Amino acid sequence: MERVSFGIVGGGWRAEFFLRIAAELPDRFQVAGMFVRNQAKARALEEKFGVRTYRSLDELLKSSDPLFVVVSVSWEACPRMLTALAQRGVPALSETPPAPDVEALTALHELVQSGAKIQVAEQYIFQPLHAARLAIAGSGKLGTVTQAQVSAAHGYHGVSLIRHLLGVGFDEVTISAYQFTSAIVAGPGRVGPPAEEKLTDSVQTIARLDWGRKLGVYDFTGEQYFSWIRSPRVLVRGERGEINNTSVRYLVDFLTPAQVELVRCDAGQAGNLEGYYHKGYLAGGEWVYRNPFAPGRLTDDEIAVATCLAGMADYVRGGPDVYSLADAAQDRYLDIMMSKALETGKRIAVASPPWASHERG
């Protein structure tokens, strides 16, 4: 398998995911170089990961010739950088979201219509457990999926999971939302465990996305990503069965119910000597998800991001979308509309956006 060489614009917390993946899977991925303006941050990345950094985009492209460039910068800066890469004819994999508002999303859509190669690293549908659920939901075992309740990711990430579990595209939807604030003992964050015990506010956002005969329920609090006491929850219901977190119930026929568990399989546990890595998910003795990067030692989110990188390489070489700009724009658009419904306290009818004509590859 040909090694994927890619560049990175940005040097923040999220950019390090791509660096760790390349370090763990050197036969699959190579960071050709990074465009990092801050010299101190650039030196730190060079020392930590052994990568080359540059102070301008053109210097990066001239010196490294990457297959594509990952854009991992702020919301506000992302559209400008994607436009700059498009002007230079360089394919780009954007971090999420690719733009902060509808106007900027529409401008990027027009850029793609003009031939720019832009995909988005919306990784949640590629995380192993979510991928296993999506495989079950798409297998027919549940019949037509009519409801997805997702409490696993914020904003556009949660919307992405809901849309894919329900199999909805860019159809018109009605949204309502509200918030509930309660106390919680503060837990860990990006920098590690808490220094002391203290109470803080936990703000829970619940939104209802109604596509007529399909319903999405978004439910999230910011603590869920790191909290030791707030766990994710996913319920997917269809006419013939449901997925409740890791429990799958369905009808073999109308008189024969079946129940199986989504069982996580990891090497290196309980005396196993294969190494330490994620293998995949089984359901009733059947593999519903296999880790394509085994035996690399990656977290689930890193596996998902690596899937975006591999898919981007295939896309650049003529393959299908890994996650289209249109899909990512729709996720962000509905995220914005959820916030609007929350602010106004009204149900909002969301019309089809300009990118609704996009056809998936």
Secondary structure as GFF3:
##gff-version 3
##sequence-region A 1 361
A	DSSP	beta_strand	4	9	.	.	.	ID=ss1
A	DSSP	alpha_helix	15	24	.	.	.	ID=ss2
A	DSSP	beta_strand	29	35	.	.	.	ID=ss3
A	DSSP	alpha_helix	39	49	.	.	.	ID=ss4
A	DSSP	beta_strand	53	54	.	.	.	ID=ss5
A	DSSP	alpha_helix	57	64	.	.	.	ID=ss6
A	DSSP	beta_strand	68	71	.	.	.	ID=ss7
A	DSSP	alpha_helix	78	87	.	.	.	ID=ss8
A	DSSP	beta_strand	92	94	.	.	.	ID=ss9
A	DSSP	alpha_helix	102	113	.	.	.	ID=ss10
A	DSSP	beta_strand	118	120	.	.	.	ID=ss11
A	DSSP	three_ten_helix	124	126	.	.	.	ID=ss12
A	DSSP	alpha_helix	128	137	.	.	.	ID=ss13
A	DSSP	beta_strand	145	151	.	.	.	ID=ss14
A	DSSP	alpha_helix	155	166	.	.	.	ID=ss15
A	DSSP	beta_strand	173	185	.	.	.	ID=ss16
A	DSSP	beta_strand	199	210	.	.	.	ID=ss17
A	DSSP	beta_strand	215	221	.	.	.	ID=ss18
A	DSSP	three_ten_helix	222	225	.	.	.	ID=ss19
A	DSSP	beta_strand	233	238	.	.	.	ID=ss20
A	DSSP	beta_strand	241	244	.	.	.	ID=ss21
A	DSSP	beta_strand	247	253	.	.	.	ID=ss22
A	DSSP	beta_strand	256	267	.	.	.	ID=ss23
A	DSSP	beta_strand	277	283	.	.	.	ID=ss24
A	DSSP	beta_strand	286	290	.	.	.	ID=ss25
A	DSSP	alpha_helix	300	316	.	.	.	ID=ss26
A	DSSP	alpha_helix	325	344	.	.	.	ID=ss27
A	DSSP	beta_strand	348	350	.	.	.	ID=ss28
A	DSSP	three_ten_helix	354	357	.	.	.	ID=ss29
###
